[in-house]
Amino acid sequence: MHRTDLIDYLNEYLEVGQYKDYAPNGLQVEGVSEIHTLVTGVTACQALIDAAIKVKADAILVHHGYFWKNESQPIVGMKQKRIKSLLLNDVNLLGYHLPLDGHAEVGNNAQLGKLWQLKDITPEPAGLLRLGLLQEVVTIDIFKQQVSESLKREVLHLPGGPEEVKTIAWCSGGAQQYIVEAAEWGADVYISGEVSEQTTHLAKELGVHYFSAGHHATESLGVQSLGAHLAERFNLLHYHIDINNPV
C-alpha cells in the first residue's frame, strides 16, 4: 500500500488529534513510497533498525520514536547513525506515542486489561489511567505471580494494600504518578511500568499495592497488536521484533 494511505489510516484509527503529545505522531523519517513489509517494535533503537533492514522492511512502526520535546536538535552521534541507517535503506519510520497507549482496542492499556482478564470500570471521562475488576478475589501474592508470568518478568512489588485484591488500576509506561488517582478510585493495586523513590511511601500511606512491571514490558503489546491489525486489513507482511529491555 502507499505510505500516505497507511499514515492517513493510522492517524484516523488512533485518533491522533485528541492528544497533546511529547513527540510527533505519524511519519518521522520518510522512506520508500510503497509499503509491503512492516516491522513493529517498542523503541526505534539501532538494534531494531538493523533487524528491520535484515528482513527488508519498508516501514518500522514504533511506540517510542524520535524528536521528543527538549531533545537536542542536531542530528549527530547516535541520532545521526540511526537516521542515516533509515535513509540509506529507504525505510520509513512511523511513531505513535500516547495514541497507542490510549486506543480502546489495540492500545497498550486495552491490551493489558485483556491480558489480565479485567472488567473495565474506568470512570468517565476516561483518560489513560484505567480501572478494572478481576474475575474473582485473589491474594496479592497470587496476583503478583499472574502479572509476572504474563509479562515474562518479575514485577517489583511495593506493598501497601490489602491481603486480598480485586480492584486493579493500571497505566502503561512511566505513569507511576497516577498512584494517587488510582487510590482515589479505590484500587487495591496500581500497576505501571516504572517507579520513583517516593512511590514506596505513597503506596504505604495511600493503602494501595504498587507493581512496577517494566516500561518496555507494559508497552510491547500495543504496537504488536496494531501491527497485526494492519497486516490483516491491508495484507502486509508483518514482523514484530522484540529488542529485550529489562527496564
Secondary structure, 3 states (H helix, E strand, C coil): CEHHHHHHHHHHHCCHHHCCCCCCCEEEECCCCECCEEEEEEECCHHHHHHHHHCCCCEEEEEECCCCCCCCCCCCHHHHHHHHHHHHCCCEEEECCHHHHHCCCCCHHHHHHHHCCCEECCCCCCCCCEEEEEEEEEEHHHHHHHHHHHHCCCCEEECCCCCEEEEEEECCCCCHHHHHHHHHCCCCEEEECCCCCCHHHHHHHHCCEEEECCHHHHCCHHHHHHHHHHHHHHCCEEEECCCCCCC
